[in-house]
Amino acid sequence: MLFTTKVASIVTAFLAAGSAASASSAFRKAKSSFSTSVISSTASATSSAASEVVSVAQWATLGVTQYPNIFDPNAVDANEVCSGYSLSGLKTTKTGLYGRLKLLKACNVYGYDFDELSLIVEYQSAERLNVQIRPIDLTYVYVLPETLVSKPGIDTFTPFIDSDLVFTYTASPFSFSIVRKSTGEILFSTAGNPLVYENQFIQFNTSLPKGHFLTGLGESIHGFQQEPGANKTLYANDVGDPIDANIYGVHPIYVDQRYDTNTTHGVYLRNSHAQEVLIRDESLTWRLLGGTLDLYFLSGTTVKDVITQYVSSIGLPSLIPYWSLGFHQCRWGYNTSNRLSEVIENFRKFNIPLETIWTDIDYMDSYKDFTTDPYRYPLEKFKAVLEDLHANHQHFVPIVDAAIYHPSPLNESDIYPVFDDGIAADVFLKNPDGSLYIGAVWPGYTVYPDWLAPGAQDWWTKAMVDWHKKVPFDGIWLDMNEVSSFCVGSCGSKNYSQNPVHPPFDVGGPATTFPLGFNITNSTDLQYYNSIWYTYTHTPEPSTTTASTTTSSTTVSTNPMNTKAPGKGNINYPPYAINHQQGSHDLAIHAVSPNATHADGTPEYDVHNLWGYGITNATYNALLEVFPGKRPFIISRSTFPGSGTKSGHWGGDNNADWAYMYFSIPQALSFGIFGIPMFGVDVCGFNGNTDMELCNRWMQLGAFFPFYRNHNYLGAIDQEPYVWESVAEATRTVMAIRYELLPYYYTLMYEASKTGLPAMRALSWEFPYDKSLASVETQFLVGEAILVTPVLEPLVNYVKGIFPGVPDEVWYDYYTHEPVSAGPGENITLSAPLGHINVHIRGGYVIPTQKPAYTTTESRKNDWGLTVALDKAGSARGALYVDDGESVAVEDSLVVDFVATQGSLYTFPRGTYDVCQPLATLTILGVDSKPRVVSLGESKISNFTYVNNTIFVENLQALTSAGAWATPLVISWE
């Protein structure tokens, strides 16, 4: 959710205006009426004078200026002043080694050194080795509980001799290395760099080979590679998608792909504290603000091996409900239930498949969770809209924000049962003195669920169950869960009687930005919009709409306050300042403060990065009660290792800009590494205005991401795909492809739930020994078989793409079935007029399809098809997974294996799930000559066509009337 509020009435006026003059008049009128309505509602709720609008005080948003260590030329280098530890008393255990590390000499550079540490080495499997280092005395150290975040354990007892990873060490000063036993390759080594372990600062280094290729280490908007010079900050942050900075989630895992040895390995650090990782030409430095070192080394030896090893150890992704693969439409600005209904109807009117409609905070009563606005979304009318939606096999997903409104004690009518129930259950975060921690978000002063509190799950489940009885939603969208606050500290502790108050930032008008190239392709529209913006921005605001309540001085200290402290240390201002992407780098800006306290005494400092993970787990468990036996569908903004077991993720508040469409691909590939395959971005862009060309290209690109949603914000122009005819046509074209491929996508998502391998894949993962593919992030694969080459820049009608593996591999155009003529490593030019996205099928694969329909429910009832893309040897293989698409515990399923060889295709079904739809079509690509006859079993098929070396057979229903996969089939051509 964007920080700058946009006004629904202004947007309505903007969209309804027929000319620049009338639009300008509408803006002035809308601004005036909005200000009056805000004054009136605020006065009613707070008993304030009608001339006042109470906002969160501006002083409350200002943090203490921090100077990030990495920018400070005078910062002390811990490698230069610290001596490290010496190892003694090393013992062999049943599963590894145990020893003690003694501090050689205190350096106390960014905290106070621990004198003595324990070293635990555990050989957990043939592919995974764990190294733990932690203080002997854990009194002031947060150890991440296994009950909170999954801790990889010993798969089976593996004697040292069976492991391909070997732990070696130097005793004094202590350093260690991880070596691949089979080749002698050093994968990780701290040699030459002292271990620094202080109460608020931990640092270790590893050497890297020159020319390394690292991926992972998120979340940020960045290219796929973490190149030398990159500084990665890992701290959950409510911020609108800046490039190269920390944003919503934290994933401390990197993959090291080495082309000189054709090997790959991974390193995962299980730690929930704020972190920084500095990547240089021949080294990687990891810095933590607390906790323990809990390192996992994954042997690989390919990227796909590493992903499987990592995701299997943190928790395999949950299998998604089938319907979630359909198209989702949302925006901040569907300000009435009538408007929501209109959008739903428009999609059907323009024959654009709509699976799920979403609502942003517009539907809420004063932005409070689990409420509906009685005027804009009257409950009975809203329920009628949803009943019609469900009758058409469509779905509804609402937003749920992280914070809970705190009612005003001065207003007897300000009643909020969810808050009262939470107080009774004692489930909200506290200040260190035991009082409620009260921040501010959309509804005003708010409190925050404490997911470590014993009663939090039951309270949250009750809220979800009760709400579903009123509003029959189908899934949940979790937002603002980094966790976000619009003020610094417990700003509402002395002010909550003023509720509801407004956010501490200006109310704005329409977005004034458009994508690159808009002035060329839309020059007439640009003049029109400019006239509106000029009028709006030059209209004075009424003088009676801004009155802030302050309770202390607005002076902000510039003293960094980053001093060392014993025990837990300086919680709010740790001695080492990370490069946190907020105005003054204060950890508490747009977040709950580090000293907020959980029920077990844990400060938020230790578990800030886990707040989104906590609400995701609680929501998943609650939805199991709402929908007994059915798979919960959750999309969460803040994520952590293991989040994929419960939810998907979207890329956050991106911009309507070509650069962000480009970055969406490396974002998706990174989240594939992180174990969250259900990923997508706000198609056409969230912040700012999109335009026809960008939305055309992005709607087509987004159709190949697992999660496919169009979403934009309140002040932007409409961007539903039916707004422009060219976008509508391009969308219908690409959705026909997506819905046809739903069985293939669902099979890939099933595979992800069993192996961890994501549906979207980098070319370098499938062709791991071709270094020329390492940095390719403008193309991607869906599974192993579908290659997507999108246009990612404006004002062009072509795109360049590489076809990996040629001449050994063959690639077929998805539309024409013609093989691509390309040389090894050749970057060829492909025609890409507006409305066309290049898609190619890899030879050697069988792709199951179904005839597309308007919804996934209808599509699942349609006939089956098979596309057989033969490789150069005339062979192909593939698989299909089918179940009911919704059960958590799948009792009946069907797996069909496909094998094509020597002029015949064989199907091998196994399982108990009944599929009654027949096989209708068969397409075989790469057949050198027209066959004399095509046969299905003993039946000869005469009505086939042969074009472009492709056999196309239709009307097979009569031969498979018992169901396409009821029995094994043999289809031959000769």
FILOVEX-794354 format. One record per residue (C-alpha): residue in three letters; x, y, z. Coordinates in steps of 0.1 Angstrom, whole numbers, plus 5000, padded with zeros to 4 digits. Example, Ala and Ser with C-alpha at 12.3 -4.5 7.8 and 13.67 -1.06 7.14 Angstrom:
2
Ala512349555078;Ser513749895071;
END
This chain:
974
Met500050005000;Leu501550334990;Phe502150585018;Thr500650885001;Thr496950865003;Lys494950924972;Val491351044973;Ala488650824957;Ser486251104949;Ile489051294930;Val489850984910;Thr486150934902;Ala485951294890;Phe489151254870;Leu487850954852;Ala484451094846;Ala485651424832;Gly484951474795;Ser487351754789;Ala490251934805;Ala488052214817;Ser485351994831;Ala487951774848;Ser489552074864;Ser486252184878;Ala485551834890;Phe488851824908;Arg488252144927;Lys484752034937;Ala485951684947;Lys488751834968;Ser486452064986;Ser483851794993;Phe486551555005;Ser487951805029;Thr484451885043;Ser483551515047;Val486851445065;Ile486351725089;Ser482751615096;Ser483651255102;Thr486651335123;Ala484651585144;Ser481951325150;Ala484451055161;Thr486551275183;Ser484351555195;Ser486751805179;Ala485752135165;Ala484352105130;Ser487252315117;Glu489952055127;Val491351745111;Val493551565135;Ser496551385121;Val499351195135;Ala501851455145;Gln504651515121;Trp507251505148;Ala506151145155;Thr507351035120;Leu510951155124;Gly513550905135;Val517050965148;Thr519551015119;Gln521850715115;Tyr525050705095;Pro525250365078;Asn528550195086;Ile529250105049;Phe529150475040;Asp531350595069;Pro534950645058;Asn536050655094;Ala534250335103;Val536450075121;Asp537149765100;Ala536649465124;Asn538949255103;Glu541849495111;Val541249545149;Cys539949205160;Ser542048895167;Gly539448625167;Tyr539248305187;Ser541247985193;Leu539647635192;Ser540247385219;Gly538747065233;Leu537546945199;Lys535646615202;Thr534046385177;Thr530346325183;Lys527946075168;Thr527046325140;Gly529946555138;Leu532246765160;Tyr532046975192;Gly534547225205;Arg535047555224;Leu536247885210;Lys538148115234;Leu538548485227;Leu542148575219;Lys541948945226;Ala538949175232;Cys538249425204;Asn534649535214;Val534349715181;Tyr530549735177;Gly529449575210;Tyr531049365237;Asp532949045228;Phe531748705241;Asp534748535258;Glu533748185250;Leu531748025222;Ser530647675214;Leu531247515180;Ile528947245167;Val529447075134;Glu526746835123;Tyr526746625092;Gln523046615084;Ser522946435051;Ala525246345022;Glu524446695008;Arg524046915038;Leu526447015066;Asn525547245095;Val528047465114;Gln526747635146;Ile528647895166;Arg527048055197;Pro528048185231;Ile528347945260;Asp526348175281;Leu523048245262;Thr521548475288;Tyr521448775265;Val521448585231;Tyr518348515211;Val518348165198;Leu515848115170;Pro513447845182;Glu512847545161;Thr509247565170;Leu509047905154;Val511147865123;Ser511947515109;Lys515447405116;Pro516947155092;Gly517846835110;Ile519546505103;Asp517746325075;Thr519345985082;Phe522445905101;Thr525245975078;Pro528745875088;Phe531346135079;Ile532545905051;Asp529245935033;Ser529146315031;Asp530546505001;Leu531146805023;Val534146815047;Phe534747055076;Thr538347155080;Tyr539847405104;Thr542747595118;Ala542747605156;Ser544347955162;Pro543248195152;Phe540247995144;Ser539047965108;Phe537247695090;Ser536647575054;Ile534047365037;Val535547135011;Arg533946924985;Lys535446584991;Ser534946444956;Thr536946714940;Gly538846894967;Glu537147224958;Ile536947474986;Leu533447604988;Phe533647825018;Ser536647955038;Thr537148205066;Ala540948165065;Gly542748495070;Asn539748675086;Pro538948675123;Leu535548565136;Val533948865154;Tyr531248775179;Glu529849055200;Asn526449115217;Gln525249335188;Phe527649255160;Ile528748935144;Gln531048925114;Phe532548645093;Asn534048645059;Thr534548385031;Ser536748395001;Leu535248374966;Pro536848284933;Lys537348574910;Gly534548594884;His532048434908;Phe528348424900;Leu526048454930;Thr522348474932;Gly519848494961;Leu520148724992;Gly516848894991;Glu514449074991;Ser515349364968;Ile514649494934;His517849404917;Gly519249204888;Phe519448834891;Gln523148834899;Gln524548964931;Glu527549114915;Pro530849234931;Gly530249564948;Ala526649484959;Asn525749554995;Lys522649365006;Thr520649485036;Leu518349215050;Tyr515749395071;Ala512049375065;Asn510949725053;Asp507649885044;Val508850095014;Gly507650134978;Asp510149914959;Pro513350124956;Ile515949964935;Asp518949804952;Ala517549844987;Asn515949635014;Ile512249585010;Tyr509549355025;Gly511149015032;Val514348855043;His516048555027;Pro519648485039;Ile520548225012;Tyr522948254984;Val523748024955;Asp527348014942;Gln527347884906;Arg530947824894;Tyr531447774857;Asp535147694860;Thr534447374878;Asn530847324866;Thr529647304902;Thr527147484923;His526647504961;Gly524447704985;Val524947875019;Tyr521947945042;Leu522248145074;Arg519348075098;Asn519148405117;Ser516248645122;His518248965130;Ala519049265108;Gln521849175085;Glu524149305058;Val526149115032;Leu528949275013;Ile529949114980;Arg533349194966;Asp535549054938;Glu537048774958;Ser535148784991;Leu531848795009;Thr531348955043;Trp528348875065;Arg527349105093;Leu524649045119;Leu523149255147;Gly522648955170;Gly521648595175;Thr523748295166;Leu525548165136;Asp523547875122;Leu525047805088;Tyr523947535064;Phe526147435034;Leu524347265005;Ser526547064981;Gly524547094949;Thr526047034923;Thr523647214901;Val521347504909;Lys518347284907;Asp520047044932;Val520747334956;Ile517147464954;Thr515747114961;Gln518247074990;Tyr517447415005;Val513647425001;Ser513347065013;Ser515147175045;Ile513147495052;Gly509747345042;Leu508347255008;Pro505847484993;Ser502147404999;Leu500147294969;Ile498047584957;Pro494247564950;Tyr493747524913;Trp491647834910;Ser494448054921;Leu496147994887;Gly493448204871;Phe493648574865;His493148814894;Gln492049184892;Cys492549444919;Arg493049814925;Trp493150054954;Gly490150264943;Tyr487150024939;Asn485450264963;Thr481950114963;Ser480349774959;Asn478649904928;Arg482049984913;Leu483349634921;Ser480249484905;Glu480749704874;Val484349584870;Ile483249224873;Glu480649274846;Asn483049454823;Phe485349164823;Arg482548934811;Lys481349204787;Phe484749224770;Asn485148844772;Ile488348864793;Pro488648574818;Leu488348684854;Glu488948434881;Thr489248644912;Ile488349004922;Trp490249164950;Thr489549464972;Asp492049694988;Ile491349895019;Asp488350075002;Tyr485849815015;Met486749865052;Asp484850085077;Ser487450355084;Tyr490250115074;Lys489649865102;Asp490349495096;Phe487349265095;Thr484849545088;Thr482849675058;Asp482050045052;Pro478250075058;Tyr477850335031;Arg480250235003;Tyr480049865009;Pro476749805027;Leu476949445039;Glu473849295023;Lys474649454989;Phe478249344992;Lys477248995000;Ala474948994970;Val477849084947;Leu479848804961;Glu477048554958;Asp476748634921;Leu480448604918;His480548264935;Ala477548144914;Asn479748204883;His482647994898;Gln484648314905;His486448414937;Phe487048704961;Val490148794980;Pro490249105004;Ile493149275019;Val493949235056;Asp496349485072;Ala498649405100;Ala497649655127;Ile494449665148;Tyr492649995154;His492550115190;Pro489150275198;Ser488850615214;Pro487850595251;Leu486150935247;Asn483650805222;Glu481150545234;Ser480150465199;Asp483750385189;Ile483350005194;Tyr485649755178;Pro485149395191;Val488349265175;Phe490349495196;Asp488349415227;Asp488849045222;Gly492549095217;Ile492849285249;Ala490949015267;Ala493248745253;Asp496348965259;Val497748925224;Phe499149265215;Leu502749395216;Lys503849585247;Asn506249865255;Pro509149765278;Asp507149885308;Gly504249655300;Ser501849915285;Leu500349865251;Tyr502649955222;Ile500550185201;Gly501750295166;Ala499750435137;Val498650295104;Trp495650355081;Pro492750365107;Gly494750585131;Tyr496450475163;Thr496850105163;Val498049805182;Tyr499949505168;Pro499249135173;Asp502048945191;Trp502448615173;Leu504448485202;Ala501548535227;Pro499848205237;Gly496348325228;Ala497148495195;Gln496248205172;Asp492848145188;Trp492048515188;Trp493048545151;Thr491148235141;Lys487948365158;Ala488248695140;Met488648515106;Val485848275112;Asp483348535124;Trp484248765095;His483748495069;Lys480248445081;Lys479548805071;Val481848835041;Pro482348505022;Phe485948555010;Asp488048274994;Gly491548375003;Ile493448645021;Trp495848915011;Leu498249015039;Asp499749365036;Met501749605058;Asn503249305077;Glu506949405079;Val505449515104;Ser504649875094;Ser503850185115;Phe503550535102;Cys505150685133;Val508250615153;Gly507850455187;Ser504650415207;Cys503350745194;Gly499750665204;Ser500350595240;Lys499250935251;Asn497151025220;Tyr494850735212;Ser491850925226;Gln492051135195;Asn491150835173;Pro490450805145;Val493351025132;His494751055097;Pro498050935085;Pro500951185089;Phe501351265053;Asp499551475027;Val496451375008;Gly497451394972;Gly495751404938;Pro496151194906;Ala499451044896;Thr501451264873;Thr503951014859;Phe503750794828;Pro506050534814;Leu508950604791;Gly507750674756;Phe504250794766;Asn504951144752;Ile505550974718;Thr502750724717;Asn500150934735;Ser501051294728;Thr497451414727;Asp496551244759;Leu499651394776;Gln498451754769;Tyr495051664784;Tyr496451514815;Asn498951804820;Ser496152054820;Ile494351854847;Trp497451824869;Tyr498352194865;Thr494852294877;Tyr494852054905;Thr498352134918;His497652514916;Thr494352494936;Pro494952604972;Glu493852354999;Pro491252485024;Ser492952635054;Thr490752445079;Thr491952095070;Thr495252055088;Ala495552055125;Ser498051825141;Thr498251735177;Thr501751735192;Thr502951635226;Ser506651705224;Ser509151915206;Thr509651875169;Thr513451905172;Val515151595159;Ser518551495173;Thr521351445149;Asn523351245174;Pro523550895161;Met523050755196;Asn524750435184;Thr526550355216;Lys527550015230;Ala525649875260;Pro526049555280;Gly523549265281;Lys521149285252;Gly522849605242;Asn521449925227;Ile518149785213;Asn516850095194;Tyr520250225182;Pro522749945178;Pro526350045175;Tyr526649915140;Ala524150105118;Ile522849905088;Asn521950075055;His518250065061;Gln516250215033;Gln514450485051;Gly514950865053;Ser517250865083;His518050495084;Asp516450455118;Leu515250095123;Ala511950225137;Ile510850435107;His507750285091;Ala508149995115;Val507349895151;Ser510349995172;Pro512949745181;Asn512249775218;Ala508549665215;Thr508249355236;His506649015230;Ala504848805255;Asp507848595263;Gly510048905268;Thr511648885234;Pro512249235220;Glu511149315184;Tyr514749375177;Asp515348995177;Val512348895156;His511349195135;Asn512048995103;Leu509648735114;Trp506548935119;Gly505148875084;Tyr506048505088;Gly504048495120;Ile500848655106;Thr501148425076;Asn501248115098;Ala498448235119;Thr496248315089;Tyr496947975073;Asn495847805105;Ala492748025107;Leu491747955071;Leu491947585078;Glu489047645103;Val487247875078;Phe487547615050;Pro487847275067;Gly489847035045;Lys490547295018;Arg493847455009;Pro494247815022;Phe495148074996;Ile497348355010;Ile499448614993;Ser501748795018;Arg504049095014;Ser506649015041;Thr508248675039;Phe511048465055;Pro512548125049;Gly509647875051;Ser506948125042;Gly506347925010;Thr504847645031;Lys501847865038;Ser501648145012;Gly502648304979;His504148654975;Trp503748944952;Gly506449194944;Gly505049484963;Asp504449844953;Asn506249854920;Asn506050134895;Ala504250154862;Asp507550174844;Trp509449954819;Ala512349904843;Tyr510049744869;Met508649504843;Tyr512149414835;Phe513049354872;Ser509949144877;Ile511748844860;Pro514848844883;Gln512448894912;Ala510448584903;Leu513648374898;Ser514948484932;Phe511748384949;Gly512048044932;Ile515348004950;Phe513648124983;Gly511047844981;Ile508048064972;Pro507047954937;Met503648124938;Phe505048464928;Gly503848754906;Val503949134905;Asp501449404900;Val500949374863;Cys500949704844;Gly502449864876;Phe501149994909;Asn502650344915;Gly502050604888;Asn500050574856;Thr500550304831;Asp499850344794;Met498550134766;Glu501850004753;Leu503349914787;Cys500049744799;Asn499849554766;Arg503249414770;Trp502949354808;Met499649174806;Gln501248934782;Leu504348884803;Gly502448844835;Ala500348564820;Phe503448334823;Phe504048404860;Pro502448164885;Phe500548444902;Tyr498848674877;Arg497348994890;Asn496649344877;His496749604905;Asn497149974908;Tyr496650254933;Leu494050514940;Gly495350814922;Ala496250634889;Ile494150614858;Asp492250294852;Gln494250004839;Glu491949704837;Pro492849534804;Tyr489549634788;Val490350004791;Trp492249984758;Glu491049764729;Ser494649664719;Val495349554755;Ala492049374756;Glu492849184725;Ala496449104736;Thr495048984769;Arg492448754754;Thr495148604732;Val497648544760;Met494948424785;Ala493848164759;Ile497448034761;Arg497648044799;Tyr494347874804;Glu495147614778;Leu498347544798;Leu496747524832;Pro497247144835;Tyr500947204827;Tyr501247484853;Tyr499347284880;Thr501646984874;Leu504647214879;Met503147354911;Tyr502647004923;Glu506246924914;Ala507247234935;Ser505347094965;Lys507346774962;Thr510746884952;Gly510947264958;Leu511747334921;Pro509747644910;Ala507647674878;Met509547974866;Arg513247894860;Ala516348074848;Leu517847944816;Ser521147884835;Trp519347644858;Glu518347414829;Phe521647454811;Pro524047484840;Tyr527247444820;Asp526747724795;Lys528348034810;Ser526848264783;Leu523448204799;Ala524448304834;Ser523248664833;Val520248614811;Glu517248774829;Thr515248894799;Gln513948544791;Phe512848254813;Leu511547904812;Val508247774825;Gly509247434837;Glu511747274813;Ala509647304782;Ile508347654776;Leu510647944768;Val509248304771;Thr510948594754;Pro509048914763;Val509449274750;Leu510749484779;Glu511249824763;Pro508950074745;Leu508550164709;Val509949844694;Asn508349564673;Tyr511049304678;Val512949134706;Lys516248954708;Gly516448614723;Ile518848324728;Phe517847954723;Pro519947754747;Gly521347414738;Val521347444701;Pro522347264679;Asp521546964702;Glu518247114712;Val515347214690;Trp512847484698;Tyr509447524681;Asp507447844678;Tyr504347804700;Tyr502047964673;Thr503447834640;His505147514652;Glu508147594631;Pro511547504644;Val513847804652;Ser516947844631;Ala519647954655;Gly523347894661;Pro525047814694;Gly524948124716;Glu523348334689;Asn521148624700;Ile518548634672;Thr515948894664;Leu512348784667;Ser509348964654;Ala507249104682;Pro504549344671;Leu502449494698;Gly500049224712;His502448934705;Ile504748764730;Asn507248514718;Val506748164732;His508647854722;Ile508347484731;Arg511447284737;Gly511846964718;Gly511746644738;Tyr508646734759;Val504946644760;Ile502746914773;Pro499146834786;Thr496547094778;Gln492747164782;Lys490547374761;Pro490447714778;Ala487247864792;Tyr486248174811;Thr487048034846;Thr489347754858;Thr486247564870;Glu484847564835;Ser488247484820;Arg488647174841;Lys485447034826;Asn486747064790;Asp488346814768;Trp492046734770;Gly494846784745;Leu498446684741;Thr501246874724;Val504146644717;Ala507346834707;Leu509846584694;Asp513546624699;Lys516146554672;Ala516046184680;Gly512246174677;Ser511646134714;Ala509646324741;Arg508546284776;Gly506146464801;Ala503746424830;Leu500346534842;Tyr499146564878;Val495346584885;Asp493446604917;Asp490346784930;Gly492347114931;Glu491347204966;Ser491946934993;Val494646975018;Ala494946595023;Val494646454988;Glu493046114989;Asp492546064952;Ser494946184926;Leu496146084891;Val499546094876;Val500046034839;Asp503445974824;Phe503946044787;Val506645884766;Ala507145934728;Thr509645734709;Gln510145574675;Gly506845704661;Ser504645614691;Leu503245804721;Tyr502545604752;Thr500445714782;Phe500845554816;Pro498145664841;Arg498345564877;Gly496045674906;Thr492445674916;Tyr491246024907;Asp488445994881;Val488946204850;Cys485946164827;Gln486846424800;Pro488046264768;Leu491146334748;Ala490146564719;Thr493246684702;Leu496846574695;Thr499646794681;Ile502946634672;Leu505746874663;Gly508946774645;Val507746484623;Asp510046474593;Ser507446344568;Lys503746304565;Pro502745974579;Arg500645724560;Val498445654589;Val497845774625;Ser496445514650;Leu495045524685;Gly495345164696;Glu493744954669;Ser491745244655;Lys493045414624;Ile492545794622;Ser492145934587;Asn491146294595;Phe494546444605;Thr496446724589;Tyr500246764583;Val501647124581;Asn505147254590;Asn506346904600;Thr503446894624;Ile500646634628;Phe497446774640;Val494646534650;Glu491146644661;Asn487946484673;Leu489346194693;Gln486546214718;Ala484745904705;Leu487845694709;Thr488445804745;Ser484945844757;Ala485645664790;Gly488145944799;Ala491446044784;Trp493445874811;Ala491145584820;Thr493445334805;Pro496945344789;Leu496945464753;Val499245404724;Ile499145654696;Ser501245584666;Trp502245754633;Glu504045594605;
END
